[in-house]
Amino acid sequence: MVILHFDDHQGGGMHRSDYNKKLNKLIKTYKTFYDGKKNKKITESLFNLLDGIDIKTQEKRVDLAIKRAERNYNKFDHNNPAKEESSTTVFMLVKELLKYI
């Protein structure tokens, strides 16, 4: 969830049509845009933001996103993943991949 790089989203339903609006509101000040309706492509400018430093916390955004995703994931018992809103295991993959860069 790209939003976790910019916002401490802790769950609750978010319809996919609202996702683009929320993300674009968060990245507007950085003069970039995410077109999730047409091509869902991460542009170079957005990728650079994802890999950058958060101004408020002075932490790498990718580290913030991992911590936030891991916390959200750990709120659940994982008996019914369909009911685990805002929970993902992508952070596990990213943590593993980061070992190789």
Rosetta silent file (secondary structure, phi, psi, omega in degrees, C-alpha in Angstrom):
SEQUENCE: MVILHFDDHQGGGMHRSDYNKKLNKLIKTYKTFYDGKKNKKITESLFNLLDGIDIKTQEKRVDLAIKRAERNYNKFDHNNPAKEESSTTVFMLVKELLKYI
SCORE:     score description
SCORE:     0.000 S_00000001
   1 L     0.000  109.547 -176.403    0.000    0.000    0.000 S_00000001
   2 H   -61.054  -31.379 -178.552    1.751    3.085   -1.274 S_00000001
   3 H   -56.696  -33.354 -178.187   -0.224    5.313    1.092 S_00000001
   4 H   -63.345  -16.399  174.818    1.751    3.943    4.060 S_00000001
   5 H   -72.096  -21.206 -173.452    4.833    5.758    2.743 S_00000001
   6 L  -122.999  -17.455 -173.515    3.067    9.076    3.387 S_00000001
   7 L  -145.471  142.877  179.618    0.310    8.433    5.933 S_00000001
   8 L   -85.187   61.783  179.679   -0.139    6.285    9.013 S_00000001
   9 L   -67.114  123.796 -174.888   -3.266    4.592    7.662 S_00000001
  10 L  -116.698   27.962  175.615   -4.413    2.091   10.292 S_00000001
  11 L   111.617 -169.197 -173.970   -7.284    0.380    8.636 S_00000001
  12 L    89.536  147.858 -176.164  -10.887    0.979    7.991 S_00000001
  13 L   -64.300  137.330  173.373  -12.543    0.515    4.688 S_00000001
  14 L  -138.618  112.046  179.125  -11.262    2.463    1.722 S_00000001
  15 L   -66.264  145.123 -177.070  -12.945    1.893   -1.594 S_00000001
  16 H   -57.595  -27.349  177.869  -10.499    1.614   -4.495 S_00000001
  17 H   -71.499  -22.895  177.782  -12.007    4.707   -6.081 S_00000001
  18 H   -84.475  -21.369 -176.704  -11.023    6.675   -2.959 S_00000001
  19 H   -59.265  -48.917 -179.401   -7.465    5.333   -2.953 S_00000001
  20 H   -60.349  -43.905  179.178   -6.285    7.475   -5.871 S_00000001
  21 H   -60.658  -45.523 -178.985   -7.801   10.621   -4.374 S_00000001
  22 H   -63.089  -48.936 -178.913   -6.193    9.974   -0.999 S_00000001
  23 H   -62.420  -44.720 -179.467   -2.766    9.219   -2.448 S_00000001
  24 H   -65.816  -31.122  174.863   -2.832   12.216   -4.784 S_00000001
  25 H   -65.506  -40.049 -178.828   -3.818   14.493   -1.906 S_00000001
  26 H   -70.269  -31.494 -175.984   -0.793   13.220    0.054 S_00000001
  27 H  -101.549    0.293 -177.564    1.693   13.687   -2.809 S_00000001
  28 H   -57.189  -41.866 -178.103    0.305   16.930   -4.228 S_00000001
  29 H   -64.803  -17.515  179.759    2.833   19.088   -2.365 S_00000001
  30 H   -93.659    8.618  176.797    5.625   17.120   -4.074 S_00000001
  31 L    57.956   40.228  175.188    4.355   18.148   -7.518 S_00000001
  32 L  -134.856  169.903 -173.336    3.668   14.607   -8.681 S_00000001
  33 L  -146.218  142.712  175.950    0.561   12.613   -9.541 S_00000001
  34 L  -111.865  122.859 -179.849   -0.487    8.973   -9.486 S_00000001
  35 L  -102.211   77.678 -177.874   -2.805    7.828  -12.265 S_00000001
  36 L   -77.994  -10.690  179.862   -4.203    4.655  -10.747 S_00000001
  37 L   -81.953  -38.310 -174.846   -7.280    4.678  -12.933 S_00000001
  38 L   -94.223  -57.991 -171.850   -5.572    4.351  -16.311 S_00000001
  39 L  -122.331  -12.415  178.178   -2.179    2.714  -16.032 S_00000001
  40 L    51.727   33.545 -177.611   -1.325    2.191  -12.340 S_00000001
  41 L   -95.607  134.657  174.799    2.286    2.922  -13.202 S_00000001
  42 L   -84.817  112.553 -179.369    4.740    4.215  -10.615 S_00000001
  43 L   -74.225  167.165  178.795    6.513    7.090  -12.350 S_00000001
  44 H   -61.033  -40.386  179.824   10.139    7.939  -11.695 S_00000001
  45 H   -65.444  -39.234  177.564    9.151   11.003   -9.663 S_00000001
  46 H   -70.136  -40.637  177.569    6.803    8.952   -7.482 S_00000001
  47 H   -59.269  -42.573  178.620    9.388    6.197   -7.085 S_00000001
  48 H   -62.376  -36.545  175.970   11.922    8.778   -5.913 S_00000001
  49 H   -65.195  -44.094 -179.343    9.411   10.012   -3.325 S_00000001
  50 H   -60.939  -33.312 -177.829    8.795    6.463   -2.093 S_00000001
  51 L   -90.322   -0.184 -174.823   12.535    5.993   -1.669 S_00000001
  52 L   -87.356 -169.130 -178.381   13.023    9.393   -0.033 S_00000001
  53 E  -102.705  134.824  175.772   13.102   10.755    3.509 S_00000001
  54 L   -74.887  128.774 -176.136    9.962   11.766    5.395 S_00000001
  55 L   -63.746  -41.271 -175.908   10.254   15.417    6.431 S_00000001
  56 L   -70.776  -45.130 -173.244    8.434   14.999    9.762 S_00000001
  57 L   -98.061  -15.785 -175.088   10.163   11.876   11.065 S_00000001
  58 L    61.699   24.161  176.383   13.478   12.086    9.157 S_00000001
  59 L  -105.105  155.966  173.840   13.089    8.365    8.421 S_00000001
  60 E   -64.382  135.983 -178.406   13.214    6.696    5.043 S_00000001
  61 H   -60.206  -36.154 -179.845    9.668    6.434    3.727 S_00000001
  62 H   -64.560  -36.628  177.417   10.153    2.773    2.833 S_00000001
  63 H   -67.646  -40.573  175.974   11.088    2.033    6.463 S_00000001
  64 H   -60.743  -45.797 -178.767    8.015    3.901    7.691 S_00000001
  65 H   -61.842  -41.439  178.483    5.797    1.976    5.288 S_00000001
  66 H   -62.141  -48.887  179.916    7.269   -1.339    6.451 S_00000001
  67 H   -59.882  -43.553 -178.779    6.746   -0.495   10.134 S_00000001
  68 H   -67.023  -42.883  179.486    3.194    0.677    9.515 S_00000001
  69 H   -65.758  -40.881  179.438    2.301   -2.348    7.374 S_00000001
  70 H   -64.462  -42.005  177.305    3.821   -4.749    9.891 S_00000001
  71 H   -62.191  -45.594  179.243    1.870   -3.127   12.735 S_00000001
  72 H   -62.297  -41.295  179.213   -1.375   -3.326   10.741 S_00000001
  73 H   -62.518  -41.016 -176.484   -0.676   -6.961    9.859 S_00000001
  74 L   -73.674   -5.238  176.395   -0.006   -7.889   13.496 S_00000001
  75 L   -74.531  -14.383 -171.926   -3.444   -6.632   14.574 S_00000001
  76 L  -114.074  159.211  177.403   -5.029   -9.771   13.108 S_00000001
  77 L   -92.261   -8.124  174.761   -4.959  -13.505   13.851 S_00000001
  78 L    67.403   23.887  174.459   -4.910  -14.334   10.097 S_00000001
  79 L   -80.435  -24.298 -179.932   -7.724  -16.891   10.306 S_00000001
  80 L  -142.800   80.395 -176.418   -9.755  -14.987    7.708 S_00000001
  81 H   -55.544  -25.844  179.554   -7.539  -12.769    5.507 S_00000001
  82 H   -63.496  -21.567 -179.379  -10.582  -11.526    3.573 S_00000001
  83 H  -100.444    8.789 -177.550  -11.629   -9.596    6.684 S_00000001
  84 L   -97.679   74.791 -179.492   -8.221   -8.029    7.312 S_00000001
  85 L   -61.774  139.883  179.451   -8.716   -4.555    5.872 S_00000001
  86 L    60.844   25.756  176.839   -5.515   -2.604    5.257 S_00000001
  87 L  -115.169  136.253 -178.646   -3.432   -5.671    6.008 S_00000001
  88 L  -148.960  158.438  175.705   -0.850   -6.983    3.595 S_00000001
  89 L  -107.025    9.994  179.598    2.236   -9.182    3.620 S_00000001
  90 H   -58.065  -33.081  179.959    4.061   -7.125    0.989 S_00000001
  91 H   -57.826  -31.877  178.429    6.259   -5.717    3.765 S_00000001
  92 H   -65.174  -43.463  177.849    7.772   -9.200    4.187 S_00000001
  93 H   -63.344  -46.372 -178.298    8.796   -9.276    0.538 S_00000001
  94 H   -62.642  -42.780  178.042   10.201   -5.743    0.668 S_00000001
  95 H   -58.979  -41.711  179.428   12.232   -6.523    3.808 S_00000001
  96 H   -66.580  -44.833 -179.577   13.730   -9.544    2.074 S_00000001
  97 H   -63.334  -36.953 -178.964   14.495   -7.633   -1.139 S_00000001
  98 H   -63.578  -20.698  177.943   16.161   -4.799    0.780 S_00000001
  99 L   -65.753  -20.509 -173.032   18.773   -7.267    2.027 S_00000001
 100 L  -104.183    8.142  177.127   20.153   -7.433   -1.517 S_00000001
 101 L  -115.062    0.000    0.000   20.647   -3.758   -2.262 S_00000001
